[in-house]
Amino acid sequence: EAGVAQSPRYKIIEKRQSVAFWCNPISGHATLYWYQQILGQGPKLLIQFQNNGVVDDSQLPKDRFSAERLKGVDSTLKIQPAKLEDSAVYLCASSLSGSSNQPQHFGDGTRLSIL
Amino acid sequence: LAKTTQPISMDSYEGQEVNITCSHNNIATNDYITWYQQFPSQGPRFIIQGYKTKVTNEVASLFIPADRKSSTLSLPRVSLSDTAVYYCLVGDIGGYSTLTFGKGTMLLVSP
């Protein structure tokens, strides 16, 4: 079974620029998550999709972050404009359903550095 | 959401058994307990999950006492490759529940 694919693996931009990350979840997984992981901390959920609908985006900074999951498969996360504090690893995960007894499968993330 | 408390770090030697305890005093009736492992430059990986008593798989065992206010992840005979951060999470089994990651426990295995 192919895992969760993310790209790019690394990205370096200057503050106030925009950036986009892409995620392809495991085939058949209805739920997709985007997490932000700052160095030394655990992942923080930014947004959760069930198919192509948003279930939870309470911790997404909506003034600069946006995400979409067209057709309920692939997803993109965008930051515009980026701030220095956005430097982090952005992780995508997927699960069969959104229940907590369904394990989440993570990609290896995109490491974003803001100069 | 039930909050979890874990040790920040633990040290062990190869071949030893490692037990990492997680406290979740306000766990709810419908909450499951899940453990993830994370290596540097990788996403977290699911290890084991349980509701009560004991669960065992090819990687680890999970012990949950009757009151469910804590749980212990047991790693038998660790090797250097078990050096990682281990996260304990608690979440509702129903609906679209959000799991909250804490800082986890950094396990360092030495030769």
Interface residues (C-beta under 8 A of the other chain):
Chain A: V4 T31 Y35 G40 Q41 G42 P43 K44 L45 Q48 Q50 V55 D56 L91 A93 G98 S99 S100 N101 P103 Q104 H105 F106 G107 D108 G109 R111
Chain B: D31 Y32 T34 S41 Q42 G43 P44 R45 F46 Q49 Y87 L89 G91 D92 I93 G94 G95 Y96 S97 T98 L99 T100 F101 G102 K103 G104
